[in-house]
Amino acid sequence: MVDRTGKSAGRGAYLCWASACWERGMGKGRLERSLNATFSAEDREQLWAFFRESAAGIPSGSNK
């Protein structure tokens, strides 16, 4: 689940908007370990879709 407000209860993680951060976070189970969770293929696709949609309006090289 993506919490766009950052106020939902429970465990969370922040990733910068650089694609390299997302690739590292999603690769080799790093984000899953940080969240103490297991992602299904659907979960992974939803996270990547969120990144693609959200990062589309962010200038290249920005860590916004």
C-alpha positions in Angstrom: 0.0 0.0 0.0 1.3 3.4 -0.9 0.6 6.1 1.7 0.8 9.4 -0.1 0.2 11.4 3.1 2.9 9.6 5.2 0.4 9.4 8.1 -0.9 5.9 8.0 -0.2 3.7 11.0 2.3 1.0 10.7 5.7 0.4 9.2 6.8 2.5 6.2 9.8 3.4 4.1 10.9 6.4 2.1 12.5 6.2 -1.3 13.8 9.3 -3.2 12.4 9.9 -6.6 15.6 8.9 -8.5 15.0 5.7 -10.5 18.3 4.3 -9.1 16.8 4.5 -5.6 13.8 2.6 -6.6 15.8 0.0 -8.5 18.0 -0.5 -5.4 15.0 -0.5 -3.0 13.0 -3.0 -5.1 15.9 -5.1 -6.1 17.2 -8.1 -4.1 14.3 -7.7 -1.6 15.8 -4.7 0.2 12.4 -2.9 0.6 10.8 -6.1 1.6 13.4 -6.6 4.3 13.0 -3.0 5.5 9.3 -3.4 5.8 9.5 -7.0 7.2 7.1 -8.0 4.4 6.8 -10.2 1.4 5.6 -8.7 -1.9 3.6 -10.6 -4.5 4.2 -9.9 -8.2 1.1 -7.8 -8.1 2.4 -5.8 -5.2 5.7 -5.1 -7.0 3.8 -4.0 -10.2 1.6 -1.7 -8.2 4.7 -0.1 -6.6 6.4 0.3 -9.9 3.2 1.8 -11.4 3.0 4.3 -8.5 6.6 5.3 -9.2 6.1 5.7 -12.9 3.0 7.8 -12.4 4.3 9.9 -9.6 7.8 10.4 -11.0 6.5 11.4 -14.5 6.2 15.1 -13.4 9.4 15.3 -11.5 12.4 16.8 -13.3 15.3 14.4 -14.0 18.0 14.4 -11.3 15.6 15.7 -8.7 15.3 14.0 -5.3 12.1 15.7 -4.5 
